[in-house]
Amino acid sequence: MNREKIKAIIEWTIAFLLIFIVIKDSPYFSYYELSPEAAFEKSERTYYYGPSEVLEKVDLDDVQIFLSKYKNWFSATLVNKHAGIFWGPGSGVGGMEIKDDQDITHSWGGTSIKEDYMLMRYYGIVTDPEINKVELDVAEGYGWDEEVPAEDIVTLAYQLKDHRMFLFHWNEVENNYLSIALRGLNSDGEVIYEKDLR
C-alpha cells in the first residue's frame, strides 16, 4: 500500500470517529427516539412515572396520543414527531388519580403542535360499570361567560371500549370549541351521569 492510500484511510477513519462522536452527543440521539413507543417510555422515565400499561394509541400523523394507566392513575400522553423521523416527548405525561367515588374522572389539556395546529384533548376514565358511552357537549366561538343557544351545541360521542378510557380531540385553530357538559349514558341511552363544565 502506498503512502497516499494509508493517508486517505487515516483521514477517513478520523472523520468517521468525529462524526460518530458528534452524532452520539447530539440531542436527537439523547432526547429523541426512532419510534413513538420508545419516546413514550422515555417521557415517563424522565418524569419518574410509570411504566404505564398502554390501553390505546391514537395516531394523528405527527402526534400520537397514548391512553394509558399506571396503578391508580391514568394519562393521555403526547409524543411528537420531529424532523420527519424522530419522536420526542410531548405533554400530558403526568397522570391524574382515578377517583373511585366518582363515576367519571376526567381532565383536559391543549398543546401547540405547530403554528396552525393547537391540539385540544378532553379525556378520562369511567369507573361506573353501567356507563358504556360518554358524550361531550361543545359549542364553537363562545366564551366561558356567554349563554349558548341549544341549536349551537354540538355533541361529540365516544363508545367505551374494554379499557374504559375515552378521548375527544380537535384542532383548536379549526374548531374553537367551548366545553359545556360531559355525560355518561347506559346501554339504553339514559343519562346516568352529567357534569356541567362551565
C-alpha positions in Angstrom: 0.0 0.0 0.0 1.4 3.4 -0.9 1.5 6.4 1.4 -1.4 8.2 -0.3 -3.8 5.3 0.4 -2.7 5.0 4.0 -3.1 8.7 4.5 -6.6 8.6 3.0 -7.6 5.7 5.2 -6.3 7.5 8.3 -8.2 10.7 7.3 -11.5 8.8 6.7 -11.1 6.9 10.0 -10.7 10.2 11.9 -13.6 11.8 10.0 -15.9 8.8 10.9 -14.8 8.9 14.5 -15.6 12.7 14.7 -18.9 12.2 13.0 -19.8 9.4 15.4 -18.8 11.5 18.5 -20.9 14.4 17.2 -23.9 12.2 16.5 -23.7 10.3 19.8 -23.8 13.5 21.8 -26.5 15.1 19.6 -29.8 15.9 21.4 -31.5 14.0 18.6 -29.9 10.8 19.9 -30.1 11.5 23.6 -33.6 13.1 23.7 -35.4 11.7 20.6 -36.2 8.2 19.6 -37.0 6.5 16.3 -40.3 5.0 17.5 -43.3 6.7 19.2 -43.4 3.9 21.8 -39.8 4.4 22.8 -40.4 8.2 23.1 -43.4 7.5 25.3 -41.4 5.2 27.6 -38.5 7.8 27.8 -41.0 10.5 28.5 -42.4 8.6 31.5 -38.8 7.8 32.8 -37.9 11.4 32.7 -40.9 12.2 34.8 -40.3 9.3 37.2 -43.8 8.0 36.3 -44.8 4.5 35.2 -44.2 2.3 33.3 -47.8 2.6 32.3 -49.9 0.0 30.6 -50.8 1.4 27.2 -54.5 0.9 26.7 -54.9 2.6 23.3 -52.7 4.6 20.9 -54.3 7.3 18.7 -52.3 8.2 15.6 -52.7 11.7 14.4 -49.7 11.7 11.9 -47.1 14.0 13.5 -48.6 13.4 17.0 -49.5 10.2 18.8 -51.6 10.1 22.0 -51.1 7.2 24.4 -54.1 6.5 26.6 -52.5 4.6 29.5 -52.9 3.6 33.1 -50.4 3.3 35.9 -51.5 1.9 39.3 -54.5 4.1 40.2 -53.6 6.8 37.7 -54.4 7.5 34.1 -53.0 9.7 31.4 -53.3 10.8 27.8 -49.6 11.4 26.9 -48.5 13.0 23.6 -45.4 12.2 21.7 -44.5 14.5 18.7 -42.6 13.8 15.5 -39.5 16.0 14.8 -37.5 16.4 11.6 -39.8 13.8 9.9 -38.0 10.8 11.6 -37.6 11.3 15.3 -40.2 11.1 18.1 -39.9 13.2 21.3 -41.8 13.6 24.5 -44.9 15.9 24.4 -47.3 17.0 27.1 -49.6 15.1 29.4 -47.1 12.6 30.9 -48.2 13.3 34.5 -51.2 11.2 35.3 -54.5 12.0 37.0 -55.5 9.9 40.0 -58.6 7.8 39.4 -61.4 8.9 41.8 -63.3 5.7 42.6 -66.0 7.7 44.3 -66.8 9.4 41.0 -68.4 7.8 38.0 -66.1 9.5 35.6 -62.6 11.1 36.3 -61.6 13.5 33.6 -59.2 16.1 32.6 -58.3 18.3 29.6 -55.3 19.9 28.0 -54.1 21.8 25.0 -50.7 21.6 23.2 -49.4 23.8 20.4 -48.1 21.4 17.8 -47.3 23.9 15.1 -48.5 27.4 14.0 -51.8 26.1 12.6 -52.4 23.2 14.9 -53.4 23.5 18.6 -54.3 20.0 19.8 -57.0 20.1 22.4 -57.9 16.9 24.2 -60.6 16.0 26.7 -60.1 12.6 28.2 -60.9 10.5 31.2 -61.7 7.1 32.7 -65.1 5.7 33.6 -65.5 3.6 36.8 -69.3 3.2 36.8 -69.9 -0.2 35.0 -73.3 1.0 33.9 -71.9 3.7 31.7 -71.0 2.5 28.2 -71.0 5.8 26.2 -69.6 9.2 27.0 -70.8 12.4 25.4 -69.2 15.9 25.4 -71.3 19.0 24.5 -69.3 21.7 22.8 -70.1 25.0 21.1 -67.8 26.9 18.7 -66.9 30.5 19.1 -68.4 31.2 22.6 -66.7 32.4 25.7 -67.0 31.0 29.2 -69.4 33.7 30.3 -71.7 33.7 27.3 -75.0 32.0 27.0 -75.0 29.3 24.3 -78.3 28.6 22.4 -79.3 25.0 22.2 -79.1 25.0 18.4 -75.4 25.9 18.5 -74.4 22.9 20.8 -72.6 20.0 19.1 -72.5 16.7 20.9 -69.3 14.5 20.5 -69.8 10.9 21.4 -67.4 8.1 22.4 -68.4 4.5 22.7 -66.4 3.0 25.6 -64.1 0.1 25.0 -63.0 -2.6 27.5 -60.3 -0.3 28.9 -63.0 2.3 30.0 -61.0 5.3 28.9 -62.3 8.0 26.5 -60.7 10.7 24.4 -62.1 13.7 22.5 -59.6 15.7 20.5 -59.7 18.6 17.9 -57.6 21.3 16.4 -58.4 24.5 18.3 -57.3 26.6 15.3 -60.0 25.0 13.2 -62.6 24.4 15.9 -62.6 26.9 18.7 -64.8 24.7 21.0 -66.1 25.7 24.4 -66.7 22.5 26.5 -70.2 22.7 28.0 -71.2 19.4 29.6 -70.0 15.8 30.0 -72.4 12.9 30.2 -72.3 9.2 30.8 -75.0 7.0 29.2 -76.1 3.4 29.9 -76.9 0.8 27.2 -80.5 2.1 27.0 -79.2 5.6 26.1 -80.3 7.0 29.5 -78.1 9.7 31.1 -76.8 8.4 34.4 -74.0 10.9 34.9 -73.9 14.6 33.9 -71.5 17.3 34.8 -71.6 21.0 33.8 -68.1 22.0 32.6 -68.7 25.8 32.7 
